[in-house]
Amino acid sequence: MKNRLKLLRVERGWTQEQLGQALGVSRQAVNALETEKHDPSLDLAYRIAVLFDQPVEAIFENPHAG
Amino acid sequence: MSRWNNGTAADRKYVVRTMAFTVPYVAVNVAAIFGAFDEIIGKPAAWVLAAAVAAPVLGWIWSILSLMRDSDEFMRALLAKRFIISAGLAMAIASFWGFGESYAGAPHLQTWLIFPLFWACMALMTPLIRTSR
């Protein structure tokens, strides 16, 4: 799933490890999200949205949106 | 060792749990190879030996399930994919060989080889399965 996660992380000067710690997931999970190798669960997507103070759809592109 | 050095707390727990089952498995087998149980081979007591050696297999499966429970959603999905594909491959290879024995005169192999075969498939699949999709 296309997303702006890497951009948002780099803007804040965070490493993948730091973002993973903030979200309660592994560095590998952050890397998989950024490289579109993993589609997040709704729970994780909401956690990411809260962390960056943005709506989910501002971070993750809705593939079903017309 | 990379799982221990670079892994998460869940990874390190997994290493400890796995070793806890590997050590007795290896110890009993090494003892058997050196003849420690020769007196009971072929007797009913040998079933206890067979159960003792097979029990760690359940422990290893429990270790993997515990690792999945303790991991984040991405690692859990990866582990599940690797486990299912490896188990399927191991069963397919074992079935192929079993029918080879039945129909093609292939030499008999011990059925306990299915578990080392499963781990060989896991080792093969791990670097290949890198996405949860």
N, CA and C atoms of all chains as a GROMACS GRO file, in nm:
protein
  597
    1MET      N    1   0.084  -0.119   0.000
    1MET     CA    2   0.000   0.000   0.000
    1MET      C    3   0.089   0.125   0.000
    2LYS      N    4   0.067   0.212  -0.100
    2LYS     CA    5   0.149   0.333  -0.109
    2LYS      C    6   0.125   0.421   0.014
    3ASN      N    7   0.232   0.483   0.061
    3ASN     CA    8   0.218   0.565   0.182
    3ASN      C    9   0.328   0.670   0.190
    4ARG      N   10   0.310   0.763   0.284
    4ARG     CA   11   0.406   0.872   0.304
    4ARG      C   12   0.485   0.853   0.434
    5LEU      N   13   0.491   0.730   0.480
    5LEU     CA   14   0.550   0.704   0.611
    5LEU      C   15   0.698   0.745   0.617
    6LYS      N   16   0.774   0.709   0.516
    6LYS     CA   17   0.917   0.741   0.518
    6LYS      C   18   0.938   0.892   0.518
    7LEU      N   19   0.859   0.960   0.436
    7LEU     CA   20   0.869   1.106   0.428
    7LEU      C   21   0.841   1.169   0.565
    8LEU      N   22   0.734   1.125   0.628
    8LEU     CA   23   0.696   1.180   0.759
    8LEU      C   24   0.802   1.149   0.864
    9ARG      N   25   0.856   1.026   0.857
    9ARG     CA   26   0.960   0.988   0.954
    9ARG      C   27   1.086   1.072   0.937
   10VAL      N   28   1.129   1.086   0.811
   10VAL     CA   29   1.253   1.161   0.783
   10VAL      C   30   1.235   1.308   0.820
   11GLU      N   31   1.115   1.362   0.796
   11GLU     CA   32   1.087   1.502   0.832
   11GLU      C   33   1.112   1.528   0.980
   12ARG      N   34   1.084   1.426   1.060
   12ARG     CA   35   1.100   1.440   1.205
   12ARG      C   36   1.240   1.397   1.252
   13GLY      N   37   1.320   1.352   1.160
   13GLY     CA   38   1.457   1.310   1.194
   13GLY      C   39   1.464   1.181   1.273
   14TRP      N   40   1.363   1.096   1.254
   14TRP     CA   41   1.360   0.969   1.328
   14TRP      C   42   1.423   0.858   1.244
   15THR      N   43   1.482   0.761   1.312
   15THR     CA   44   1.527   0.639   1.245
   15THR      C   45   1.411   0.540   1.243
   16GLN      N   46   1.426   0.435   1.164
   16GLN     CA   47   1.322   0.330   1.161
   16GLN      C   48   1.308   0.266   1.299
   17GLU      N   49   1.422   0.252   1.367
   17GLU     CA   50   1.422   0.193   1.501
   17GLU      C   51   1.340   0.281   1.597
   18GLN      N   52   1.362   0.412   1.590
   18GLN     CA   53   1.290   0.504   1.681
   18GLN      C   54   1.140   0.504   1.651
   19LEU      N   55   1.105   0.504   1.523
   19LEU     CA   56   0.963   0.500   1.487
   19LEU      C   57   0.901   0.368   1.534
   20GLY      N   58   0.975   0.260   1.515
   20GLY     CA   59   0.926   0.130   1.560
   20GLY      C   60   0.899   0.129   1.710
   21GLN      N   61   0.991   0.188   1.786
   21GLN     CA   62   0.973   0.193   1.932
   21GLN      C   63   0.849   0.275   1.968
   22ALA      N   64   0.830   0.385   1.898
   22ALA     CA   65   0.714   0.472   1.926
   22ALA      C   66   0.582   0.400   1.894
   23LEU      N   67   0.587   0.311   1.795
   23LEU     CA   68   0.466   0.240   1.753
   23LEU      C   69   0.450   0.104   1.821
   24GLY      N   70   0.557   0.058   1.886
   24GLY     CA   71   0.552  -0.074   1.948
   24GLY      C   72   0.567  -0.187   1.848
   25VAL      N   73   0.641  -0.161   1.739
   25VAL     CA   74   0.669  -0.266   1.641
   25VAL      C   75   0.819  -0.270   1.614
   26SER      N   76   0.863  -0.372   1.540
   26SER     CA   77   1.005  -0.388   1.512
   26SER      C   78   1.051  -0.293   1.401
   27ARG      N   79   1.184  -0.274   1.391
   27ARG     CA   80   1.240  -0.193   1.283
   27ARG      C   81   1.204  -0.258   1.149
   28GLN      N   82   1.203  -0.391   1.147
   28GLN     CA   83   1.170  -0.462   1.023
   28GLN      C   84   1.027  -0.430   0.978
   29ALA      N   85   0.937  -0.415   1.074
   29ALA     CA   86   0.798  -0.384   1.040
   29ALA      C   87   0.788  -0.244   0.979
   30VAL      N   88   0.863  -0.148   1.036
   30VAL     CA   89   0.863  -0.012   0.981
   30VAL      C   90   0.917  -0.015   0.839
   31ASN      N   91   1.027  -0.087   0.820
   31ASN     CA   92   1.087  -0.098   0.687
   31ASN      C   93   0.990  -0.161   0.588
   32ALA      N   94   0.918  -0.265   0.634
   32ALA     CA   95   0.822  -0.333   0.545
   32ALA      C   96   0.707  -0.240   0.508
   33LEU      N   97   0.664  -0.156   0.601
   33LEU     CA   98   0.557  -0.060   0.571
   33LEU      C   99   0.607   0.043   0.468
   34GLU      N  100   0.728   0.093   0.491
   34GLU     CA  101   0.782   0.198   0.402
   34GLU      C  102   0.807   0.146   0.261
   35THR      N  103   0.843   0.020   0.250
   35THR     CA  104   0.874  -0.038   0.118
   35THR      C  105   0.756  -0.114   0.060
   36GLU      N  106   0.639  -0.097   0.121
   36GLU     CA  107   0.513  -0.155   0.073
   36GLU      C  108   0.516  -0.308   0.069
   37LYS      N  109   0.590  -0.367   0.163
   37LYS     CA  110   0.592  -0.513   0.173
   37LYS      C  111   0.492  -0.561   0.278
   38HIS      N  112   0.427  -0.469   0.344
   38HIS     CA  113   0.327  -0.505   0.445
   38HIS      C  114   0.218  -0.399   0.448
   39ASP      N  115   0.094  -0.445   0.440
   39ASP     CA  116  -0.020  -0.355   0.457
   39ASP      C  117  -0.058  -0.355   0.604
   40PRO      N  118  -0.061  -0.238   0.669
   40PRO     CA  119  -0.086  -0.238   0.814
   40PRO      C  120  -0.228  -0.279   0.848
   41SER      N  121  -0.243  -0.334   0.967
   41SER     CA  122  -0.378  -0.358   1.018
   41SER      C  123  -0.443  -0.223   1.046
   42LEU      N  124  -0.573  -0.224   1.063
   42LEU     CA  125  -0.644  -0.099   1.093
   42LEU      C  126  -0.591  -0.039   1.223
   43ASP      N  127  -0.563  -0.127   1.321
   43ASP     CA  128  -0.513  -0.081   1.451
   43ASP      C  129  -0.379  -0.010   1.435
   44LEU      N  130  -0.287  -0.068   1.359
   44LEU     CA  131  -0.155  -0.007   1.341
   44LEU      C  132  -0.167   0.121   1.259
   45ALA      N  133  -0.252   0.122   1.159
   45ALA     CA  134  -0.271   0.243   1.078
   45ALA      C  135  -0.322   0.358   1.165
   46TYR      N  136  -0.414   0.327   1.257
   46TYR     CA  137  -0.465   0.431   1.347
   46TYR      C  138  -0.356   0.480   1.443
   47ARG      N  139  -0.272   0.387   1.490
   47ARG     CA  140  -0.162   0.426   1.580
   47ARG      C  141  -0.066   0.520   1.508
   48ILE      N  142  -0.038   0.489   1.382
   48ILE     CA  143   0.052   0.573   1.302
   48ILE      C  144  -0.012   0.711   1.282
   49ALA      N  145  -0.142   0.710   1.253
   49ALA     CA  146  -0.213   0.837   1.231
   49ALA      C  147  -0.209   0.924   1.356
   50VAL      N  148  -0.228   0.865   1.472
   50VAL     CA  149  -0.224   0.940   1.598
   50VAL      C  150  -0.084   0.995   1.623
   51LEU      N  151   0.017   0.912   1.596
   51LEU     CA  152   0.156   0.954   1.620
   51LEU      C  153   0.193   1.075   1.535
   52PHE      N  154   0.150   1.075   1.410
   52PHE     CA  155   0.185   1.186   1.320
   52PHE      C  156   0.076   1.294   1.317
   53ASP      N  157  -0.030   1.274   1.396
   53ASP     CA  158  -0.138   1.371   1.408
   53ASP      C  159  -0.198   1.404   1.270
   54GLN      N  160  -0.223   1.299   1.195
   54GLN     CA  161  -0.283   1.317   1.062
   54GLN      C  162  -0.387   1.207   1.041
   55PRO      N  163  -0.488   1.231   0.954
   55PRO     CA  164  -0.582   1.123   0.925
   55PRO      C  165  -0.513   1.008   0.851
   56VAL      N  166  -0.568   0.888   0.867
   56VAL     CA  167  -0.508   0.770   0.804
   56VAL      C  168  -0.489   0.790   0.654
   57GLU      N  169  -0.589   0.847   0.589
   57GLU     CA  170  -0.582   0.860   0.443
   57GLU      C  171  -0.483   0.966   0.396
   58ALA      N  172  -0.434   1.047   0.489
   58ALA     CA  173  -0.327   1.142   0.453
   58ALA      C  174  -0.191   1.074   0.456
   59ILE      N  175  -0.186   0.956   0.516
   59ILE     CA  176  -0.059   0.881   0.525
   59ILE      C  177  -0.061   0.762   0.429
   60PHE      N  178  -0.173   0.688   0.430
   60PHE     CA  179  -0.185   0.570   0.343
   60PHE      C  180  -0.284   0.600   0.230
   61GLU      N  181  -0.241   0.575   0.107
   61GLU     CA  182  -0.328   0.596  -0.008
   61GLU      C  183  -0.438   0.490  -0.007
   62ASN      N  184  -0.562   0.534  -0.018
   62ASN     CA  185  -0.674   0.440  -0.020
   62ASN      C  186  -0.684   0.378  -0.159
   63PRO      N  187  -0.651   0.249  -0.173
   63PRO     CA  188  -0.652   0.188  -0.307
   63PRO      C  189  -0.793   0.170  -0.362
   64HIS      N  190  -0.892   0.189  -0.277
   64HIS     CA  191  -1.031   0.170  -0.321
   64HIS      C  192  -1.100   0.302  -0.351
   65ALA      N  193  -1.029   0.411  -0.331
   65ALA     CA  194  -1.090   0.542  -0.355
   65ALA      C  195  -1.103   0.564  -0.505
   66GLY      N  196  -1.216   0.616  -0.547
   66GLY     CA  197  -1.239   0.639  -0.689
   66GLY      C  198  -1.168   0.758  -0.738
   67MET      N  199   2.293  -1.709   1.562
   67MET     CA  200   2.332  -1.609   1.662
   67MET      C  201   2.281  -1.471   1.625
   68SER      N  202   2.250  -1.448   1.496
   68SER     CA  203   2.204  -1.314   1.457
   68SER      C  204   2.069  -1.284   1.520
   69ARG      N  205   1.987  -1.389   1.538
   69ARG     CA  206   1.857  -1.367   1.602
   69ARG      C  207   1.875  -1.321   1.746
   70TRP      N  208   1.984  -1.371   1.810
   70TRP     CA  209   2.011  -1.331   1.948
   70TRP      C  210   2.070  -1.191   1.953
   71ASN      N  211   2.169  -1.164   1.866
   71ASN     CA  212   2.240  -1.036   1.872
   71ASN      C  213   2.157  -0.919   1.817
   72ASN      N  214   2.084  -0.943   1.708
   72ASN     CA  215   2.014  -0.833   1.642
   72ASN      C  216   1.863  -0.838   1.663
   73GLY      N  217   1.815  -0.941   1.730
   73GLY     CA  218   1.672  -0.961   1.740
   73GLY      C  219   1.605  -0.883   1.854
   74THR      N  220   1.473  -0.900   1.858
   74THR     CA  221   1.393  -0.837   1.962
   74THR      C  222   1.394  -0.925   2.088
   75ALA      N  223   1.326  -0.877   2.193
   75ALA     CA  224   1.314  -0.958   2.316
   75ALA      C  225   1.243  -1.090   2.284
   76ALA      N  226   1.144  -1.084   2.192
   76ALA     CA  227   1.072  -1.206   2.152
   76ALA      C  228   1.167  -1.304   2.084
   77ASP      N  229   1.259  -1.250   2.003
   77ASP     CA  230   1.356  -1.337   1.934
   77ASP      C  231   1.445  -1.408   2.035
   78ARG      N  232   1.489  -1.334   2.135
   78ARG     CA  233   1.581  -1.394   2.234
   78ARG      C  234   1.509  -1.499   2.319
   79LYS      N  235   1.382  -1.472   2.351
   79LYS     CA  236   1.302  -1.574   2.423
   79LYS      C  237   1.291  -1.700   2.338
   80TYR      N  238   1.271  -1.680   2.209
   80TYR     CA  239   1.257  -1.793   2.116
   80TYR      C  240   1.384  -1.878   2.116
   81VAL      N  241   1.500  -1.810   2.114
   81VAL     CA  242   1.628  -1.883   2.114
   81VAL      C  243   1.640  -1.967   2.241
   82VAL      N  244   1.604  -1.908   2.355
   82VAL     CA  245   1.614  -1.980   2.483
   82VAL      C  246   1.521  -2.100   2.483
   83ARG      N  247   1.396  -2.077   2.439
   83ARG     CA  248   1.297  -2.187   2.437
   83ARG      C  249   1.342  -2.298   2.343
   84THR      N  250   1.390  -2.260   2.226
   84THR     CA  251   1.433  -2.360   2.128
   84THR      C  252   1.550  -2.442   2.182
   85MET      N  253   1.645  -2.374   2.244
   85MET     CA  254   1.761  -2.445   2.299
   85MET      C  255   1.718  -2.540   2.411
   86ALA      N  256   1.616  -2.499   2.488
   86ALA     CA  257   1.568  -2.583   2.598
   86ALA      C  258   1.514  -2.716   2.546
   87PHE      N  259   1.464  -2.717   2.423
   87PHE     CA  260   1.414  -2.842   2.365
   87PHE      C  261   1.520  -2.913   2.282
   88THR      N  262   1.614  -2.835   2.228
   88THR     CA  263   1.718  -2.894   2.142
   88THR      C  264   1.818  -2.974   2.224
   89VAL      N  265   1.856  -2.920   2.340
   89VAL     CA  266   1.959  -2.986   2.422
   89VAL      C  267   1.917  -3.128   2.463
   90PRO      N  268   1.796  -3.148   2.519
   90PRO     CA  269   1.758  -3.286   2.554
   90PRO      C  270   1.741  -3.376   2.432
   91TYR      N  271   1.693  -3.317   2.319
   91TYR     CA  272   1.676  -3.395   2.195
   91TYR      C  273   1.811  -3.449   2.150
   92VAL      N  274   1.911  -3.361   2.146
   92VAL     CA  275   2.045  -3.402   2.102
   92VAL      C  276   2.106  -3.499   2.204
   93ALA      N  277   2.087  -3.470   2.333
   93ALA     CA  278   2.147  -3.553   2.438
   93ALA      C  279   2.095  -3.697   2.431
   94VAL      N  280   1.963  -3.712   2.417
   94VAL     CA  281   1.905  -3.848   2.412
   94VAL      C  282   1.951  -3.921   2.286
   95ASN      N  283   1.955  -3.848   2.174
   95ASN     CA  284   1.998  -3.912   2.050
   95ASN      C  285   2.145  -3.952   2.054
   96VAL      N  286   2.229  -3.865   2.108
   96VAL     CA  287   2.372  -3.897   2.118
   96VAL      C  288   2.391  -4.018   2.211
   97ALA      N  289   2.315  -4.018   2.322
   97ALA     CA  290   2.323  -4.131   2.415
   97ALA      C  291   2.281  -4.260   2.346
   98ALA      N  292   2.175  -4.251   2.263
   98ALA     CA  293   2.126  -4.370   2.190
   98ALA      C  294   2.231  -4.418   2.090
   99ILE      N  295   2.294  -4.323   2.020
   99ILE     CA  296   2.397  -4.359   1.920
   99ILE      C  297   2.513  -4.433   1.989
  100PHE      N  298   2.546  -4.389   2.111
  100PHE     CA  299   2.657  -4.453   2.183
  100PHE      C  300   2.613  -4.575   2.264
  101GLY      N  301   2.489  -4.619   2.241
  101GLY     CA  302   2.446  -4.747   2.298
  101GLY      C  303   2.386  -4.742   2.437
  102ALA      N  304   2.352  -4.624   2.486
  102ALA     CA  305   2.300  -4.612   2.622
  102ALA      C  306   2.166  -4.685   2.640
  103PHE      N  307   2.093  -4.702   2.529
  103PHE     CA  308   1.961  -4.764   2.541
  103PHE      C  309   1.953  -4.899   2.470
  104ASP      N  310   2.067  -4.958   2.439
  104ASP     CA  311   2.069  -5.083   2.363
  104ASP      C  312   1.987  -5.194   2.429
  105GLU      N  313   1.984  -5.193   2.562
  105GLU     CA  314   1.914  -5.302   2.634
  105GLU      C  315   1.763  -5.299   2.616
  106ILE      N  316   1.708  -5.181   2.583
  106ILE     CA  317   1.562  -5.173   2.572
  106ILE      C  318   1.513  -5.170   2.426
  107ILE      N  319   1.606  -5.165   2.332
  107ILE     CA  320   1.567  -5.161   2.190
  107ILE      C  321   1.486  -5.287   2.155
  108GLY      N  322   1.369  -5.264   2.094
  108GLY     CA  323   1.284  -5.376   2.054
  108GLY      C  324   1.190  -5.421   2.164
  109LYS      N  325   1.203  -5.361   2.284
  109LYS     CA  326   1.113  -5.397   2.396
  109LYS      C  327   1.011  -5.285   2.416
  110PRO      N  328   0.902  -5.316   2.491
  110PRO     CA  329   0.799  -5.212   2.512
  110PRO      C  330   0.856  -5.083   2.571
  111ALA      N  331   0.960  -5.093   2.652
  111ALA     CA  332   1.018  -4.973   2.714
  111ALA      C  333   1.075  -4.877   2.610
  112ALA      N  334   1.103  -4.930   2.493
  112ALA     CA  335   1.159  -4.844   2.387
  112ALA      C  336   1.059  -4.738   2.343
  113TRP      N  337   0.928  -4.766   2.367
  113TRP     CA  338   0.827  -4.665   2.332
  113TRP      C  339   0.845  -4.538   2.417
  114VAL      N  340   0.891  -4.558   2.539
  114VAL     CA  341   0.918  -4.441   2.626
  114VAL      C  342   1.032  -4.359   2.566
  115LEU      N  343   1.133  -4.431   2.517
  115LEU     CA  344   1.246  -4.362   2.453
  115LEU      C  345   1.198  -4.286   2.329
  116ALA      N  346   1.114  -4.352   2.248
  116ALA     CA  347   1.061  -4.287   2.127
  116ALA      C  348   0.982  -4.162   2.163
  117ALA      N  349   0.900  -4.171   2.268
  117ALA     CA  350   0.821  -4.055   2.311
  117ALA      C  351   0.912  -3.944   2.363
  118ALA      N  352   1.018  -3.982   2.435
  118ALA     CA  353   1.109  -3.882   2.492
  118ALA      C  354   1.181  -3.805   2.382
  119VAL      N  355   1.217  -3.875   2.275
  119VAL     CA  356   1.288  -3.807   2.166
  119VAL      C  357   1.190  -3.725   2.081
  120ALA      N  358   1.067  -3.771   2.069
  120ALA     CA  359   0.969  -3.701   1.985
  120ALA      C  360   0.909  -3.580   2.057
  121ALA      N  361   0.906  -3.581   2.190
  121ALA     CA  362   0.842  -3.473   2.266
  121ALA      C  363   0.897  -3.334   2.232
  122PRO      N  364   1.030  -3.319   2.214
  122PRO     CA  365   1.080  -3.185   2.180
  122PRO      C  366   1.021  -3.127   2.052
  123VAL      N  367   0.971  -3.212   1.964
  123VAL     CA  368   0.909  -3.160   1.841
  123VAL      C  369   0.790  -3.070   1.878
  124LEU      N  370   0.709  -3.118   1.975
  124LEU     CA  371   0.597  -3.036   2.022
  124LEU      C  372   0.649  -2.906   2.084
  125GLY      N  373   0.761  -2.918   2.156
  125GLY     CA  374   0.820  -2.800   2.219
  125GLY      C  375   0.865  -2.698   2.117
  126TRP      N  376   0.924  -2.746   2.007
  126TRP     CA  377   0.969  -2.654   1.902
  126TRP      C  378   0.850  -2.584   1.837
  127ILE      N  379   0.744  -2.660   1.814
  127ILE     CA  380   0.625  -2.598   1.754
  127ILE      C  381   0.568  -2.492   1.849
  128TRP      N  382   0.563  -2.526   1.977
  128TRP     CA  383   0.515  -2.429   2.077
  128TRP      C  384   0.605  -2.304   2.078
  129SER      N  385   0.737  -2.325   2.063
  129SER     CA  386   0.830  -2.211   2.059
  129SER      C  387   0.798  -2.118   1.943
  130ILE      N  388   0.768  -2.177   1.828
  130ILE     CA  389   0.736  -2.094   1.710
  130ILE      C  390   0.605  -2.019   1.733
  131LEU      N  391   0.504  -2.090   1.789
  131LEU     CA  392   0.375  -2.024   1.816
  131LEU      C  393   0.392  -1.911   1.918
  132SER      N  394   0.479  -1.933   2.018
  132SER     CA  395   0.504  -1.828   2.118
  132SER      C  396   0.573  -1.709   2.054
  133LEU      N  397   0.667  -1.736   1.963
  133LEU     CA  398   0.735  -1.627   1.892
  133LEU      C  399   0.634  -1.546   1.810
  134MET      N  400   0.541  -1.618   1.746
  134MET     CA  401   0.438  -1.547   1.669
  134MET      C  402   0.351  -1.461   1.760
  135ARG      N  403   0.315  -1.515   1.875
  135ARG     CA  404   0.232  -1.440   1.971
  135ARG      C  405   0.305  -1.314   2.021
  136ASP      N  406   0.436  -1.326   2.044
  136ASP     CA  407   0.512  -1.216   2.103
  136ASP      C  408   0.563  -1.115   2.000
  137SER      N  409   0.549  -1.147   1.870
  137SER     CA  410   0.603  -1.059   1.766
  137SER      C  411   0.499  -0.957   1.721
  138ASP      N  412   0.545  -0.856   1.644
  138ASP     CA  413   0.450  -0.759   1.590
  138ASP      C  414   0.379  -0.820   1.469
  139GLU      N  415   0.281  -0.749   1.416
  139GLU     CA  416   0.194  -0.806   1.313
  139GLU      C  417   0.269  -0.844   1.186
  140PHE      N  418   0.372  -0.768   1.149
  140PHE     CA  419   0.447  -0.800   1.028
  140PHE      C  420   0.525  -0.930   1.046
  141MET      N  421   0.600  -0.940   1.156
  141MET     CA  422   0.679  -1.061   1.180
  141MET      C  423   0.589  -1.184   1.196
  142ARG      N  424   0.472  -1.162   1.260
  142ARG     CA  425   0.376  -1.272   1.278
  142ARG      C  426   0.327  -1.324   1.142
  143ALA      N  427   0.296  -1.230   1.053
  143ALA     CA  428   0.249  -1.269   0.920
  143ALA      C  429   0.358  -1.342   0.842
  144LEU      N  430   0.482  -1.292   0.853
  144LEU     CA  431   0.593  -1.358   0.785
  144LEU      C  432   0.612  -1.500   0.836
  145LEU      N  433   0.613  -1.513   0.969
  145LEU     CA  434   0.633  -1.645   1.030
  145LEU      C  435   0.523  -1.741   0.987
  146ALA      N  436   0.399  -1.692   0.987
  146ALA     CA  437   0.286  -1.778   0.949
  146ALA      C  438   0.301  -1.825   0.805
  147LYS      N  439   0.338  -1.733   0.716
  147LYS     CA  440   0.356  -1.770   0.575
  147LYS      C  441   0.467  -1.874   0.559
  148ARG      N  442   0.581  -1.846   0.626
  148ARG     CA  443   0.695  -1.938   0.616
  148ARG      C  444   0.660  -2.076   0.672
  149PHE      N  445   0.589  -2.076   0.786
  149PHE     CA  446   0.552  -2.202   0.851
  149PHE      C  447   0.460  -2.284   0.761
  150ILE      N  448   0.357  -2.219   0.709
  150ILE     CA  449   0.258  -2.291   0.628
  150ILE      C  450   0.321  -2.345   0.500
  151ILE      N  451   0.400  -2.262   0.433
  151ILE     CA  452   0.462  -2.306   0.307
  151ILE      C  453   0.564  -2.417   0.334
  152SER      N  454   0.643  -2.403   0.442
  152SER     CA  455   0.743  -2.506   0.474
  152SER      C  456   0.676  -2.637   0.512
  153ALA      N  457   0.569  -2.629   0.592
  153ALA     CA  458   0.496  -2.751   0.631
  153ALA      C  459   0.436  -2.817   0.507
  154GLY      N  460   0.380  -2.737   0.417
  154GLY     CA  461   0.322  -2.791   0.295
  154GLY      C  462   0.428  -2.858   0.208
  155LEU      N  463   0.543  -2.790   0.194
  155LEU     CA  464   0.652  -2.848   0.114
  155LEU      C  465   0.700  -2.980   0.173
  156ALA      N  466   0.718  -2.980   0.306
  156ALA     CA  467   0.767  -3.102   0.373
  156ALA      C  468   0.668  -3.216   0.354
  157MET      N  469   0.539  -3.186   0.368
  157MET     CA  470   0.437  -3.291   0.348
  157MET      C  471   0.435  -3.339   0.204
  158ALA      N  472   0.450  -3.246   0.109
  158ALA     CA  473   0.449  -3.283  -0.033
  158ALA      C  474   0.568  -3.373  -0.066
  159ILE      N  475   0.687  -3.335  -0.014
  159ILE     CA  476   0.808  -3.415  -0.041
  159ILE      C  477   0.795  -3.553   0.024
  160ALA      N  478   0.745  -3.556   0.150
  160ALA     CA  479   0.728  -3.684   0.220
  160ALA      C  480   0.627  -3.772   0.148
  161SER      N  481   0.518  -3.711   0.099
  161SER     CA  482   0.417  -3.788   0.025
  161SER      C  483   0.476  -3.844  -0.103
  162PHE      N  484   0.552  -3.758  -0.173
  162PHE     CA  485   0.615  -3.801  -0.298
  162PHE      C  486   0.705  -3.922  -0.272
  163TRP      N  487   0.787  -3.911  -0.165
  163TRP     CA  488   0.878  -4.022  -0.136
  163TRP      C  489   0.802  -4.147  -0.091
  164GLY      N  490   0.698  -4.126  -0.012
  164GLY     CA  491   0.617  -4.240   0.036
  164GLY      C  492   0.554  -4.316  -0.078
  165PHE      N  493   0.497  -4.242  -0.173
  165PHE     CA  494   0.439  -4.309  -0.291
  165PHE      C  495   0.549  -4.370  -0.377
  166GLY      N  496   0.667  -4.307  -0.376
  166GLY     CA  497   0.782  -4.365  -0.446
  166GLY      C  498   0.818  -4.501  -0.387
  167GLU      N  499   0.809  -4.510  -0.254
  167GLU     CA  500   0.834  -4.640  -0.188
  167GLU      C  501   0.728  -4.742  -0.227
  168SER      N  502   0.601  -4.694  -0.229
  168SER     CA  503   0.490  -4.787  -0.257
  168SER      C  504   0.491  -4.835  -0.402
  169TYR      N  505   0.517  -4.744  -0.494
  169TYR     CA  506   0.497  -4.777  -0.635
  169TYR      C  507   0.625  -4.792  -0.717
  170ALA      N  508   0.732  -4.726  -0.670
  170ALA     CA  509   0.852  -4.722  -0.756
  170ALA      C  510   0.972  -4.791  -0.693
  171GLY      N  511   0.950  -4.855  -0.579
  171GLY     CA  512   1.060  -4.928  -0.517
  171GLY      C  513   1.168  -4.841  -0.457
  172ALA      N  514   1.131  -4.717  -0.421
  172ALA     CA  515   1.230  -4.629  -0.359
  172ALA      C  516   1.272  -4.687  -0.224
  173PRO      N  517   1.396  -4.667  -0.182
  173PRO     CA  518   1.440  -4.720  -0.052
  173PRO      C  519   1.364  -4.653   0.062
  174HIS      N  520   1.340  -4.730   0.169
  174HIS     CA  521   1.262  -4.678   0.281
  174HIS      C  522   1.342  -4.574   0.361
  175LEU      N  523   1.274  -4.465   0.394
  175LEU     CA  524   1.333  -4.363   0.481
  175LEU      C  525   1.252  -4.356   0.610
  176GLN      N  526   1.319  -4.324   0.721
  176GLN     CA  527   1.253  -4.315   0.851
  176GLN      C  528   1.156  -4.196   0.853
  177THR      N  529   1.038  -4.217   0.913
  177THR     CA  530   0.938  -4.110   0.912
  177THR      C  531   0.978  -3.991   0.998
  178TRP      N  532   1.069  -4.012   1.097
  178TRP     CA  533   1.109  -3.897   1.178
  178TRP      C  534   1.185  -3.792   1.097
  179LEU      N  535   1.226  -3.829   0.976
  179LEU     CA  536   1.298  -3.733   0.892
  179LEU      C  537   1.208  -3.617   0.848
  180ILE      N  538   1.075  -3.632   0.864
  180ILE     CA  539   0.984  -3.524   0.824
  180ILE      C  540   1.014  -3.394   0.899
  181PHE      N  541   1.054  -3.406   1.025
  181PHE     CA  542   1.076  -3.281   1.101
  181PHE      C  543   1.206  -3.210   1.060
  182PRO      N  544   1.320  -3.281   1.046
  182PRO     CA  545   1.436  -3.214   0.988
  182PRO      C  546   1.408  -3.160   0.848
  183LEU      N  547   1.324  -3.232   0.772
  183LEU     CA  548   1.289  -3.186   0.638
  183LEU      C  549   1.212  -3.054   0.647
  184PHE      N  550   1.118  -3.047   0.744
  184PHE     CA  551   1.042  -2.923   0.765
  184PHE      C  552   1.138  -2.806   0.794
  185TRP      N  553   1.236  -2.828   0.882
  185TRP     CA  554   1.331  -2.721   0.915
  185TRP      C  555   1.418  -2.684   0.797
  186ALA      N  556   1.452  -2.783   0.714
  186ALA     CA  557   1.529  -2.752   0.593
  186ALA      C  558   1.445  -2.663   0.500
  187CYS      N  559   1.316  -2.694   0.492
  187CYS     CA  560   1.226  -2.611   0.409
  187CYS      C  561   1.215  -2.471   0.468
  188MET      N  562   1.208  -2.461   0.602
  188MET     CA  563   1.202  -2.329   0.667
  188MET      C  564   1.328  -2.248   0.635
  189ALA      N  565   1.444  -2.315   0.642
  189ALA     CA  566   1.570  -2.247   0.612
  189ALA      C  567   1.573  -2.199   0.468
  190LEU      N  568   1.513  -2.278   0.380
  190LEU     CA  569   1.509  -2.242   0.238
  190LEU      C  570   1.411  -2.126   0.214
  191MET      N  571   1.298  -2.129   0.282
  191MET     CA  572   1.192  -2.031   0.259
  191MET      C  573   1.219  -1.896   0.326
  192THR      N  574   1.291  -1.897   0.437
  192THR     CA  575   1.308  -1.773   0.514
  192THR      C  576   1.367  -1.658   0.432
  193PRO      N  577   1.476  -1.681   0.357
  193PRO     CA  578   1.527  -1.568   0.279
  193PRO      C  579   1.439  -1.533   0.158
  194LEU      N  580   1.352  -1.625   0.119
  194LEU     CA  581   1.270  -1.601  -0.001
  194LEU      C  582   1.140  -1.528   0.032
  195ILE      N  583   1.086  -1.550   0.152
  195ILE     CA  584   0.957  -1.489   0.189
  195ILE      C  585   0.986  -1.366   0.273
  196ARG      N  586   0.980  -1.249   0.212
  196ARG     CA  587   1.014  -1.123   0.280
  196ARG      C  588   0.896  -1.027   0.286
  197THR      N  589   0.781  -1.069   0.235
  197THR     CA  590   0.665  -0.981   0.235
  197THR      C  591   0.546  -1.053   0.298
  198SER      N  592   0.460  -0.978   0.365
  198SER     CA  593   0.346  -1.039   0.432
  198SER      C  594   0.231  -1.064   0.337
  199ARG      N  595   0.242  -1.014   0.215
  199ARG     CA  596   0.131  -1.030   0.118
  199ARG      C  597   0.124  -1.171   0.062
   0.00000   0.00000   0.00000
